[in-house]
Amino acid sequence: MQTIGIIVEYNPLHNGHIYQINKIRQMYNNCIIVIIVNNCFMQRGEISIVNPYYKTLTALEYVDLVVELPTMFGC
């Protein structure tokens, strides 16, 4: 079993993100997908329009584990 990690923003989660996750699941059967998501700030320093709690709830419908990336490492 493989573990695949993706660093994401999901501001907000959209069909392109879901397509990426589904494609990974198709290419790597029986894999665990872990996403590392920015919290309140994006990689360019912008404020997120979606709060981290909602990002986590929506992402958990498609991935196995969500980990929060601290702001000082994400900007």
N, C-alpha and C positions, 0 to 999 in steps of 0.2 A: 504494500500500500504506500502510495506516494503522498507527500504533503506539498501543496503548492501555495505560495504566499503572493499576495498582490497588494501593493501600496496604492491606496485610492483616496479620492476626495468625496465622491458621491454627493454632489451639491446641486441638485438632488440625484438620487438613483434613477436612471432612465433605461430605456430599452436597449441602448448600446452596451451598457454595463451588464445587463441580464444576458444579452447575446454572448458577450465575452465569457461569462461564467458558464453558460450552457455549452459553449464550444470547448472550454477546458474540460468539463465533465465528459464530453463526447470523446475527446482525444485521449484522456487519461481515465479509463474506467476505474472505479473504486478508489478515487483519490479524495483526500481531505483538502478543502479549500479554506485558507485562512486569509482574512483581509486585515490590513493595518490601515486604519482610517484616521484622518486628521480630525481634531475636535472642533473648536469654534473658529479657527483661522485656517485659511487655505495655504498652499505652498508659496503663493506669491504675496502673502500677508493680508489678503482680503478677508473680511468677516464672512463666515459661512451663513447662507440664508436658511440652512436646515440645522436644527440643533443635533448634538451628538447622540442623544437618546433616540430620536426618530431615525437617524442614519443607521443605528445599530438594529433597531426593530425591523426596519425594512430589509436590511441586508441579510439578517438571519433567516429570512424566508428562502434564500438562495445559497448561502454559504454555511460552513460548519462552525466557524469561530470568528469573532470580531475582536480585534485588539486596538486600543486607542493609542495613537501616536502623539506624544506630548508636543505642545506648541513649539517649544524651543528646538526640537528636532525636525519639525515639519515645515518651518518657514525658511 
